[in-house]
Amino acid sequence: MNFPADLKYSKEHEWVRVEGSTGTIGITDFAQKELGDIVYVDINTIGDTVAKDAVFGTVEAVKTVSDLFMPITGKVLEQNADLNNAPESVNKDPYGSGWMVKVEITNPADLDALMDAEQYKKHVGM
């Protein structure tokens, strides 16, 4: 299982990659393995400011639908349009081509409450 050290992680299994004032967000390798084969990603919050811990979309796997929780407060700037035709990218490359949204970080202090890779590994029992 992959736990990139340059990311921040939430207890709800989302990750954030920070580049300046932008955060790229997706679900972790652990989460995609737990969900199984992902068949659909629904994000309808483009342009909205979504509060930390609020739902910003859903991910549908063969056997379940799971909410996506915003790990930091931010304005949703972009969603990964490639997921419309290739939702399986989340399974194949959750930290690369399987990213979900890019947000303008509106409360940088939210990042301080997230876990680093080592803390997240412990959180999931690795």
CNS distance restraints for C-alpha pairs under 8 A (distance, minus, plus):
assign (resid   1 and name CA) (resid  29 and name CA) 6.54 0.50 0.50
assign (resid   1 and name CA) (resid  30 and name CA) 6.93 0.50 0.50
assign (resid   2 and name CA) (resid  29 and name CA) 6.18 0.50 0.50
assign (resid   2 and name CA) (resid  30 and name CA) 7.97 0.50 0.50
assign (resid   3 and name CA) (resid  28 and name CA) 7.98 0.50 0.50
assign (resid   3 and name CA) (resid  29 and name CA) 7.53 0.50 0.50
assign (resid   3 and name CA) (resid 117 and name CA) 5.67 0.50 0.50
assign (resid   3 and name CA) (resid 121 and name CA) 7.36 0.50 0.50
assign (resid   4 and name CA) (resid 117 and name CA) 6.47 0.50 0.50
assign (resid   5 and name CA) (resid 116 and name CA) 6.95 0.50 0.50
assign (resid   5 and name CA) (resid 117 and name CA) 5.26 0.50 0.50
assign (resid   5 and name CA) (resid 118 and name CA) 7.98 0.50 0.50
assign (resid   6 and name CA) (resid  17 and name CA) 7.04 0.50 0.50
assign (resid   6 and name CA) (resid 117 and name CA) 7.90 0.50 0.50
assign (resid   7 and name CA) (resid  15 and name CA) 6.31 0.50 0.50
assign (resid   7 and name CA) (resid  16 and name CA) 5.60 0.50 0.50
assign (resid   7 and name CA) (resid  17 and name CA) 5.06 0.50 0.50
assign (resid   7 and name CA) (resid  18 and name CA) 7.55 0.50 0.50
assign (resid   7 and name CA) (resid 116 and name CA) 6.79 0.50 0.50
assign (resid   7 and name CA) (resid 117 and name CA) 7.00 0.50 0.50
assign (resid   8 and name CA) (resid  15 and name CA) 5.55 0.50 0.50
assign (resid   8 and name CA) (resid  16 and name CA) 5.17 0.50 0.50
assign (resid   8 and name CA) (resid  17 and name CA) 6.72 0.50 0.50
assign (resid   8 and name CA) (resid 111 and name CA) 7.36 0.50 0.50
assign (resid   8 and name CA) (resid 114 and name CA) 5.77 0.50 0.50
assign (resid   8 and name CA) (resid 115 and name CA) 5.57 0.50 0.50
assign (resid   8 and name CA) (resid 116 and name CA) 5.15 0.50 0.50
assign (resid   8 and name CA) (resid 117 and name CA) 6.93 0.50 0.50
assign (resid   9 and name CA) (resid  13 and name CA) 6.56 0.50 0.50
assign (resid   9 and name CA) (resid  14 and name CA) 5.83 0.50 0.50
assign (resid   9 and name CA) (resid  15 and name CA) 4.49 0.50 0.50
assign (resid   9 and name CA) (resid  16 and name CA) 6.45 0.50 0.50
assign (resid   9 and name CA) (resid  71 and name CA) 7.81 0.50 0.50
assign (resid   9 and name CA) (resid 114 and name CA) 5.45 0.50 0.50
assign (resid   9 and name CA) (resid 115 and name CA) 4.90 0.50 0.50
assign (resid   9 and name CA) (resid 116 and name CA) 6.16 0.50 0.50
assign (resid   9 and name CA) (resid 117 and name CA) 7.06 0.50 0.50
assign (resid   9 and name CA) (resid 120 and name CA) 6.34 0.50 0.50
assign (resid  10 and name CA) (resid  14 and name CA) 5.33 0.50 0.50
assign (resid  10 and name CA) (resid  15 and name CA) 6.36 0.50 0.50
assign (resid  10 and name CA) (resid  71 and name CA) 5.86 0.50 0.50
assign (resid  10 and name CA) (resid 114 and name CA) 5.40 0.50 0.50
assign (resid  10 and name CA) (resid 115 and name CA) 6.26 0.50 0.50
assign (resid  10 and name CA) (resid 120 and name CA) 7.76 0.50 0.50
assign (resid  11 and name CA) (resid 114 and name CA) 7.88 0.50 0.50
assign (resid  11 and name CA) (resid 115 and name CA) 7.91 0.50 0.50
assign (resid  11 and name CA) (resid 120 and name CA) 7.69 0.50 0.50
assign (resid  11 and name CA) (resid 123 and name CA) 7.45 0.50 0.50
assign (resid  12 and name CA) (resid  69 and name CA) 6.81 0.50 0.50
assign (resid  13 and name CA) (resid  27 and name CA) 5.84 0.50 0.50
assign (resid  13 and name CA) (resid  28 and name CA) 5.60 0.50 0.50
assign (resid  13 and name CA) (resid  30 and name CA) 7.45 0.50 0.50
assign (resid  13 and name CA) (resid  31 and name CA) 5.89 0.50 0.50
assign (resid  14 and name CA) (resid  25 and name CA) 6.79 0.50 0.50
assign (resid  14 and name CA) (resid  26 and name CA) 5.55 0.50 0.50
assign (resid  14 and name CA) (resid  27 and name CA) 4.27 0.50 0.50
assign (resid  14 and name CA) (resid  28 and name CA) 5.66 0.50 0.50
assign (resid  14 and name CA) (resid  68 and name CA) 7.72 0.50 0.50
assign (resid  14 and name CA) (resid  69 and name CA) 7.22 0.50 0.50
assign (resid  14 and name CA) (resid  70 and name CA) 7.68 0.50 0.50
assign (resid  14 and name CA) (resid  71 and name CA) 6.56 0.50 0.50
assign (resid  15 and name CA) (resid  25 and name CA) 5.53 0.50 0.50
assign (resid  15 and name CA) (resid  26 and name CA) 5.48 0.50 0.50
assign (resid  15 and name CA) (resid  27 and name CA) 5.83 0.50 0.50
assign (resid  15 and name CA) (resid  28 and name CA) 6.07 0.50 0.50
assign (resid  15 and name CA) (resid  71 and name CA) 7.48 0.50 0.50
assign (resid  16 and name CA) (resid  23 and name CA) 5.89 0.50 0.50
assign (resid  16 and name CA) (resid  24 and name CA) 5.50 0.50 0.50
assign (resid  16 and name CA) (resid  25 and name CA) 4.68 0.50 0.50
assign (resid  16 and name CA) (resid  26 and name CA) 6.95 0.50 0.50
assign (resid  16 and name CA) (resid  71 and name CA) 7.49 0.50 0.50
assign (resid  17 and name CA) (resid  23 and name CA) 5.47 0.50 0.50
assign (resid  17 and name CA) (resid  24 and name CA) 5.10 0.50 0.50
assign (resid  17 and name CA) (resid  25 and name CA) 6.62 0.50 0.50
assign (resid  18 and name CA) (resid  22 and name CA) 5.93 0.50 0.50
assign (resid  18 and name CA) (resid  23 and name CA) 4.59 0.50 0.50
assign (resid  18 and name CA) (resid  24 and name CA) 6.59 0.50 0.50
assign (resid  19 and name CA) (resid  23 and name CA) 6.24 0.50 0.50
assign (resid  21 and name CA) (resid 104 and name CA) 5.91 0.50 0.50
assign (resid  21 and name CA) (resid 105 and name CA) 5.49 0.50 0.50
assign (resid  22 and name CA) (resid 102 and name CA) 6.66 0.50 0.50
assign (resid  22 and name CA) (resid 103 and name CA) 5.58 0.50 0.50
assign (resid  22 and name CA) (resid 104 and name CA) 4.73 0.50 0.50
assign (resid  22 and name CA) (resid 105 and name CA) 5.66 0.50 0.50
assign (resid  23 and name CA) (resid 102 and name CA) 5.57 0.50 0.50
assign (resid  23 and name CA) (resid 103 and name CA) 5.21 0.50 0.50
assign (resid  23 and name CA) (resid 104 and name CA) 6.42 0.50 0.50
assign (resid  23 and name CA) (resid 105 and name CA) 6.27 0.50 0.50
assign (resid  24 and name CA) (resid  99 and name CA) 6.99 0.50 0.50
assign (resid  24 and name CA) (resid 100 and name CA) 7.50 0.50 0.50
assign (resid  24 and name CA) (resid 101 and name CA) 5.86 0.50 0.50
assign (resid  24 and name CA) (resid 102 and name CA) 4.39 0.50 0.50
assign (resid  24 and name CA) (resid 103 and name CA) 6.45 0.50 0.50
assign (resid  25 and name CA) (resid  99 and name CA) 6.02 0.50 0.50
assign (resid  25 and name CA) (resid 100 and name CA) 5.76 0.50 0.50
assign (resid  25 and name CA) (resid 101 and name CA) 5.35 0.50 0.50
assign (resid  25 and name CA) (resid 102 and name CA) 6.19 0.50 0.50
assign (resid  25 and name CA) (resid 103 and name CA) 7.81 0.50 0.50
assign (resid  26 and name CA) (resid  94 and name CA) 6.78 0.50 0.50
assign (resid  26 and name CA) (resid  95 and name CA) 6.94 0.50 0.50
assign (resid  26 and name CA) (resid  98 and name CA) 7.03 0.50 0.50
assign (resid  26 and name CA) (resid  99 and name CA) 4.61 0.50 0.50
assign (resid  26 and name CA) (resid 100 and name CA) 4.86 0.50 0.50
assign (resid  26 and name CA) (resid 101 and name CA) 6.88 0.50 0.50
assign (resid  27 and name CA) (resid  31 and name CA) 6.12 0.50 0.50
assign (resid  27 and name CA) (resid  32 and name CA) 6.80 0.50 0.50
assign (resid  27 and name CA) (resid  90 and name CA) 7.70 0.50 0.50
assign (resid  27 and name CA) (resid  94 and name CA) 6.42 0.50 0.50
assign (resid  27 and name CA) (resid  95 and name CA) 7.81 0.50 0.50
assign (resid  27 and name CA) (resid  99 and name CA) 7.49 0.50 0.50
assign (resid  27 and name CA) (resid 100 and name CA) 7.82 0.50 0.50
assign (resid  28 and name CA) (resid  32 and name CA) 6.36 0.50 0.50
assign (resid  28 and name CA) (resid  94 and name CA) 6.21 0.50 0.50
assign (resid  28 and name CA) (resid  95 and name CA) 7.19 0.50 0.50
assign (resid  29 and name CA) (resid  33 and name CA) 6.24 0.50 0.50
assign (resid  29 and name CA) (resid  91 and name CA) 7.56 0.50 0.50
assign (resid  29 and name CA) (resid  94 and name CA) 5.90 0.50 0.50
assign (resid  29 and name CA) (resid  95 and name CA) 7.67 0.50 0.50
assign (resid  30 and name CA) (resid  34 and name CA) 6.27 0.50 0.50
assign (resid  30 and name CA) (resid 124 and name CA) 7.82 0.50 0.50
assign (resid  31 and name CA) (resid  35 and name CA) 6.16 0.50 0.50
assign (resid  32 and name CA) (resid  36 and name CA) 6.04 0.50 0.50
assign (resid  32 and name CA) (resid  37 and name CA) 7.76 0.50 0.50
assign (resid  32 and name CA) (resid  38 and name CA) 7.63 0.50 0.50
assign (resid  32 and name CA) (resid  90 and name CA) 6.87 0.50 0.50
assign (resid  32 and name CA) (resid  91 and name CA) 5.66 0.50 0.50
assign (resid  32 and name CA) (resid  94 and name CA) 7.46 0.50 0.50
assign (resid  33 and name CA) (resid  91 and name CA) 7.24 0.50 0.50
assign (resid  35 and name CA) (resid  61 and name CA) 6.06 0.50 0.50
assign (resid  35 and name CA) (resid  63 and name CA) 7.97 0.50 0.50
assign (resid  35 and name CA) (resid  64 and name CA) 7.24 0.50 0.50
assign (resid  36 and name CA) (resid  61 and name CA) 6.11 0.50 0.50
assign (resid  36 and name CA) (resid  62 and name CA) 7.06 0.50 0.50
assign (resid  36 and name CA) (resid  63 and name CA) 7.96 0.50 0.50
assign (resid  36 and name CA) (resid  91 and name CA) 7.75 0.50 0.50
assign (resid  37 and name CA) (resid  61 and name CA) 5.36 0.50 0.50
assign (resid  37 and name CA) (resid  62 and name CA) 5.91 0.50 0.50
assign (resid  37 and name CA) (resid  88 and name CA) 6.87 0.50 0.50
assign (resid  37 and name CA) (resid  91 and name CA) 6.78 0.50 0.50
assign (resid  38 and name CA) (resid  59 and name CA) 7.11 0.50 0.50
assign (resid  38 and name CA) (resid  60 and name CA) 5.80 0.50 0.50
assign (resid  38 and name CA) (resid  61 and name CA) 4.07 0.50 0.50
assign (resid  38 and name CA) (resid  62 and name CA) 6.47 0.50 0.50
assign (resid  38 and name CA) (resid  87 and name CA) 6.06 0.50 0.50
assign (resid  38 and name CA) (resid  88 and name CA) 5.52 0.50 0.50
assign (resid  38 and name CA) (resid  90 and name CA) 7.05 0.50 0.50
assign (resid  38 and name CA) (resid  91 and name CA) 6.72 0.50 0.50
assign (resid  39 and name CA) (resid  59 and name CA) 7.97 0.50 0.50
assign (resid  39 and name CA) (resid  60 and name CA) 5.81 0.50 0.50
assign (resid  39 and name CA) (resid  61 and name CA) 5.32 0.50 0.50
assign (resid  39 and name CA) (resid  62 and name CA) 6.49 0.50 0.50
assign (resid  39 and name CA) (resid  87 and name CA) 5.59 0.50 0.50
assign (resid  39 and name CA) (resid  88 and name CA) 6.45 0.50 0.50
assign (resid  40 and name CA) (resid  59 and name CA) 5.97 0.50 0.50
assign (resid  40 and name CA) (resid  60 and name CA) 5.00 0.50 0.50
assign (resid  40 and name CA) (resid  61 and name CA) 6.92 0.50 0.50
assign (resid  40 and name CA) (resid  83 and name CA) 7.68 0.50 0.50
assign (resid  40 and name CA) (resid  84 and name CA) 7.22 0.50 0.50
assign (resid  40 and name CA) (resid  87 and name CA) 5.54 0.50 0.50
assign (resid  41 and name CA) (resid  57 and name CA) 7.59 0.50 0.50
assign (resid  41 and name CA) (resid  58 and name CA) 6.00 0.50 0.50
assign (resid  41 and name CA) (resid  59 and name CA) 4.50 0.50 0.50
assign (resid  41 and name CA) (resid  60 and name CA) 6.13 0.50 0.50
assign (resid  41 and name CA) (resid  83 and name CA) 6.69 0.50 0.50
assign (resid  41 and name CA) (resid  84 and name CA) 7.04 0.50 0.50
assign (resid  41 and name CA) (resid  87 and name CA) 6.37 0.50 0.50
assign (resid  42 and name CA) (resid  57 and name CA) 5.47 0.50 0.50
assign (resid  42 and name CA) (resid  58 and name CA) 5.17 0.50 0.50
assign (resid  42 and name CA) (resid  59 and name CA) 6.22 0.50 0.50
assign (resid  43 and name CA) (resid  56 and name CA) 6.39 0.50 0.50
assign (resid  43 and name CA) (resid  57 and name CA) 4.29 0.50 0.50
assign (resid  43 and name CA) (resid  58 and name CA) 6.51 0.50 0.50
assign (resid  43 and name CA) (resid  79 and name CA) 7.26 0.50 0.50
assign (resid  44 and name CA) (resid  56 and name CA) 7.31 0.50 0.50
assign (resid  44 and name CA) (resid  57 and name CA) 6.44 0.50 0.50
assign (resid  45 and name CA) (resid  49 and name CA) 7.97 0.50 0.50
assign (resid  45 and name CA) (resid  50 and name CA) 7.73 0.50 0.50
assign (resid  45 and name CA) (resid  56 and name CA) 6.01 0.50 0.50
assign (resid  45 and name CA) (resid  57 and name CA) 7.25 0.50 0.50
assign (resid  45 and name CA) (resid  76 and name CA) 6.47 0.50 0.50
assign (resid  46 and name CA) (resid  75 and name CA) 7.89 0.50 0.50
assign (resid  46 and name CA) (resid  76 and name CA) 5.03 0.50 0.50
assign (resid  46 and name CA) (resid  77 and name CA) 5.98 0.50 0.50
assign (resid  46 and name CA) (resid  78 and name CA) 6.22 0.50 0.50
assign (resid  46 and name CA) (resid  79 and name CA) 7.06 0.50 0.50
assign (resid  47 and name CA) (resid  75 and name CA) 6.24 0.50 0.50
assign (resid  47 and name CA) (resid  76 and name CA) 5.25 0.50 0.50
assign (resid  47 and name CA) (resid  77 and name CA) 5.86 0.50 0.50
assign (resid  48 and name CA) (resid  75 and name CA) 5.47 0.50 0.50
assign (resid  48 and name CA) (resid  76 and name CA) 5.66 0.50 0.50
assign (resid  49 and name CA) (resid  73 and name CA) 7.14 0.50 0.50
assign (resid  49 and name CA) (resid  74 and name CA) 5.34 0.50 0.50
assign (resid  49 and name CA) (resid  75 and name CA) 3.91 0.50 0.50
assign (resid  49 and name CA) (resid  76 and name CA) 6.19 0.50 0.50
assign (resid  50 and name CA) (resid  54 and name CA) 6.41 0.50 0.50
assign (resid  50 and name CA) (resid  55 and name CA) 7.78 0.50 0.50
assign (resid  50 and name CA) (resid  56 and name CA) 6.80 0.50 0.50
assign (resid  50 and name CA) (resid  70 and name CA) 6.92 0.50 0.50
assign (resid  50 and name CA) (resid  73 and name CA) 5.71 0.50 0.50
assign (resid  50 and name CA) (resid  74 and name CA) 5.61 0.50 0.50
assign (resid  50 and name CA) (resid  75 and name CA) 6.16 0.50 0.50
assign (resid  50 and name CA) (resid  76 and name CA) 7.23 0.50 0.50
assign (resid  51 and name CA) (resid  70 and name CA) 6.83 0.50 0.50
assign (resid  51 and name CA) (resid  72 and name CA) 6.82 0.50 0.50
assign (resid  51 and name CA) (resid  73 and name CA) 4.36 0.50 0.50
assign (resid  51 and name CA) (resid  74 and name CA) 6.65 0.50 0.50
assign (resid  52 and name CA) (resid  69 and name CA) 7.62 0.50 0.50
assign (resid  52 and name CA) (resid  70 and name CA) 5.19 0.50 0.50
assign (resid  52 and name CA) (resid  71 and name CA) 5.32 0.50 0.50
assign (resid  52 and name CA) (resid  72 and name CA) 4.42 0.50 0.50
assign (resid  52 and name CA) (resid  73 and name CA) 4.41 0.50 0.50
assign (resid  52 and name CA) (resid  74 and name CA) 7.73 0.50 0.50
assign (resid  52 and name CA) (resid 110 and name CA) 7.52 0.50 0.50
assign (resid  53 and name CA) (resid  69 and name CA) 5.21 0.50 0.50
assign (resid  53 and name CA) (resid  70 and name CA) 5.00 0.50 0.50
assign (resid  53 and name CA) (resid  71 and name CA) 5.75 0.50 0.50
assign (resid  53 and name CA) (resid  72 and name CA) 7.19 0.50 0.50
assign (resid  54 and name CA) (resid  69 and name CA) 5.43 0.50 0.50
assign (resid  54 and name CA) (resid  70 and name CA) 5.55 0.50 0.50
assign (resid  55 and name CA) (resid  67 and name CA) 6.21 0.50 0.50
assign (resid  55 and name CA) (resid  68 and name CA) 5.46 0.50 0.50
assign (resid  55 and name CA) (resid  69 and name CA) 4.53 0.50 0.50
assign (resid  55 and name CA) (resid  70 and name CA) 6.13 0.50 0.50
assign (resid  56 and name CA) (resid  67 and name CA) 7.69 0.50 0.50
assign (resid  56 and name CA) (resid  68 and name CA) 5.71 0.50 0.50
assign (resid  56 and name CA) (resid  69 and name CA) 5.95 0.50 0.50
assign (resid  56 and name CA) (resid  70 and name CA) 6.05 0.50 0.50
assign (resid  57 and name CA) (resid  67 and name CA) 6.05 0.50 0.50
assign (resid  57 and name CA) (resid  68 and name CA) 5.14 0.50 0.50
assign (resid  57 and name CA) (resid  69 and name CA) 7.55 0.50 0.50
assign (resid  58 and name CA) (resid  65 and name CA) 6.74 0.50 0.50
assign (resid  58 and name CA) (resid  66 and name CA) 5.54 0.50 0.50
assign (resid  58 and name CA) (resid  67 and name CA) 4.38 0.50 0.50
assign (resid  58 and name CA) (resid  68 and name CA) 5.19 0.50 0.50
assign (resid  59 and name CA) (resid  65 and name CA) 5.76 0.50 0.50
assign (resid  59 and name CA) (resid  66 and name CA) 5.36 0.50 0.50
assign (resid  59 and name CA) (resid  67 and name CA) 6.43 0.50 0.50
assign (resid  59 and name CA) (resid  68 and name CA) 6.88 0.50 0.50
assign (resid  60 and name CA) (resid  64 and name CA) 5.98 0.50 0.50
assign (resid  60 and name CA) (resid  65 and name CA) 4.30 0.50 0.50
assign (resid  60 and name CA) (resid  66 and name CA) 6.35 0.50 0.50
assign (resid  61 and name CA) (resid  65 and name CA) 6.07 0.50 0.50
assign (resid  71 and name CA) (resid 110 and name CA) 7.81 0.50 0.50
assign (resid  71 and name CA) (resid 114 and name CA) 7.68 0.50 0.50
assign (resid  72 and name CA) (resid 105 and name CA) 7.25 0.50 0.50
assign (resid  72 and name CA) (resid 107 and name CA) 7.25 0.50 0.50
assign (resid  72 and name CA) (resid 108 and name CA) 7.92 0.50 0.50
assign (resid  72 and name CA) (resid 110 and name CA) 5.37 0.50 0.50
assign (resid  72 and name CA) (resid 111 and name CA) 6.62 0.50 0.50
assign (resid  73 and name CA) (resid 105 and name CA) 6.40 0.50 0.50
assign (resid  73 and name CA) (resid 106 and name CA) 5.91 0.50 0.50
assign (resid  73 and name CA) (resid 107 and name CA) 5.85 0.50 0.50
assign (resid  73 and name CA) (resid 110 and name CA) 7.02 0.50 0.50
assign (resid  74 and name CA) (resid 103 and name CA) 5.38 0.50 0.50
assign (resid  74 and name CA) (resid 104 and name CA) 5.20 0.50 0.50
assign (resid  74 and name CA) (resid 105 and name CA) 4.61 0.50 0.50
assign (resid  74 and name CA) (resid 106 and name CA) 4.97 0.50 0.50
assign (resid  74 and name CA) (resid 107 and name CA) 7.13 0.50 0.50
assign (resid  75 and name CA) (resid 103 and name CA) 5.17 0.50 0.50
assign (resid  75 and name CA) (resid 104 and name CA) 5.05 0.50 0.50
assign (resid  75 and name CA) (resid 105 and name CA) 6.85 0.50 0.50
assign (resid  75 and name CA) (resid 106 and name CA) 7.07 0.50 0.50
assign (resid  76 and name CA) (resid 101 and name CA) 6.81 0.50 0.50
assign (resid  76 and name CA) (resid 102 and name CA) 6.06 0.50 0.50
assign (resid  76 and name CA) (resid 103 and name CA) 4.37 0.50 0.50
assign (resid  76 and name CA) (resid 104 and name CA) 6.56 0.50 0.50
assign (resid  77 and name CA) (resid 101 and name CA) 7.43 0.50 0.50
assign (resid  77 and name CA) (resid 102 and name CA) 5.60 0.50 0.50
assign (resid  77 and name CA) (resid 103 and name CA) 5.15 0.50 0.50
assign (resid  77 and name CA) (resid 104 and name CA) 6.61 0.50 0.50
assign (resid  78 and name CA) (resid 101 and name CA) 5.57 0.50 0.50
assign (resid  78 and name CA) (resid 102 and name CA) 5.17 0.50 0.50
assign (resid  78 and name CA) (resid 103 and name CA) 7.02 0.50 0.50
assign (resid  79 and name CA) (resid 100 and name CA) 5.71 0.50 0.50
assign (resid  79 and name CA) (resid 101 and name CA) 4.27 0.50 0.50
assign (resid  79 and name CA) (resid 102 and name CA) 6.37 0.50 0.50
assign (resid  80 and name CA) (resid  98 and name CA) 7.82 0.50 0.50
assign (resid  80 and name CA) (resid  99 and name CA) 6.48 0.50 0.50
assign (resid  80 and name CA) (resid 100 and name CA) 5.23 0.50 0.50
assign (resid  80 and name CA) (resid 101 and name CA) 5.97 0.50 0.50
assign (resid  81 and name CA) (resid  85 and name CA) 7.94 0.50 0.50
assign (resid  82 and name CA) (resid  86 and name CA) 6.01 0.50 0.50
assign (resid  82 and name CA) (resid  87 and name CA) 7.63 0.50 0.50
assign (resid  83 and name CA) (resid  87 and name CA) 4.38 0.50 0.50
assign (resid  83 and name CA) (resid  88 and name CA) 7.60 0.50 0.50
assign (resid  83 and name CA) (resid  89 and name CA) 6.89 0.50 0.50
assign (resid  83 and name CA) (resid  90 and name CA) 7.93 0.50 0.50
assign (resid  83 and name CA) (resid  98 and name CA) 7.18 0.50 0.50
assign (resid  83 and name CA) (resid 100 and name CA) 7.83 0.50 0.50
assign (resid  87 and name CA) (resid  91 and name CA) 7.97 0.50 0.50
assign (resid  87 and name CA) (resid  98 and name CA) 7.60 0.50 0.50
assign (resid  88 and name CA) (resid  92 and name CA) 6.36 0.50 0.50
assign (resid  88 and name CA) (resid  98 and name CA) 7.83 0.50 0.50
assign (resid  89 and name CA) (resid  93 and name CA) 5.57 0.50 0.50
assign (resid  89 and name CA) (resid  94 and name CA) 6.82 0.50 0.50
assign (resid  89 and name CA) (resid  97 and name CA) 5.97 0.50 0.50
assign (resid  89 and name CA) (resid  98 and name CA) 4.66 0.50 0.50
assign (resid  90 and name CA) (resid  94 and name CA) 4.51 0.50 0.50
assign (resid  90 and name CA) (resid  97 and name CA) 7.22 0.50 0.50
assign (resid  90 and name CA) (resid  98 and name CA) 3.97 0.50 0.50
assign (resid  90 and name CA) (resid  99 and name CA) 6.99 0.50 0.50
assign (resid  91 and name CA) (resid  98 and name CA) 7.30 0.50 0.50
assign (resid  92 and name CA) (resid  98 and name CA) 7.43 0.50 0.50
assign (resid  93 and name CA) (resid  97 and name CA) 5.67 0.50 0.50
assign (resid  93 and name CA) (resid  98 and name CA) 5.34 0.50 0.50
assign (resid  94 and name CA) (resid  98 and name CA) 4.47 0.50 0.50
assign (resid  94 and name CA) (resid  99 and name CA) 6.15 0.50 0.50
assign (resid  95 and name CA) (resid  99 and name CA) 6.07 0.50 0.50
assign (resid 108 and name CA) (resid 112 and name CA) 7.77 0.50 0.50
assign (resid 109 and name CA) (resid 113 and name CA) 7.52 0.50 0.50
assign (resid 110 and name CA) (resid 114 and name CA) 7.23 0.50 0.50
assign (resid 115 and name CA) (resid 119 and name CA) 5.45 0.50 0.50
assign (resid 115 and name CA) (resid 120 and name CA) 5.72 0.50 0.50
assign (resid 116 and name CA) (resid 120 and name CA) 6.15 0.50 0.50
assign (resid 117 and name CA) (resid 121 and name CA) 6.13 0.50 0.50
assign (resid 118 and name CA) (resid 122 and name CA) 6.50 0.50 0.50
assign (resid 119 and name CA) (resid 123 and name CA) 6.18 0.50 0.50
assign (resid 120 and name CA) (resid 124 and name CA) 6.35 0.50 0.50
assign (resid 121 and name CA) (resid 125 and name CA) 6.20 0.50 0.50
assign (resid 121 and name CA) (resid 126 and name CA) 5.02 0.50 0.50
assign (resid 122 and name CA) (resid 126 and name CA) 5.55 0.50 0.50
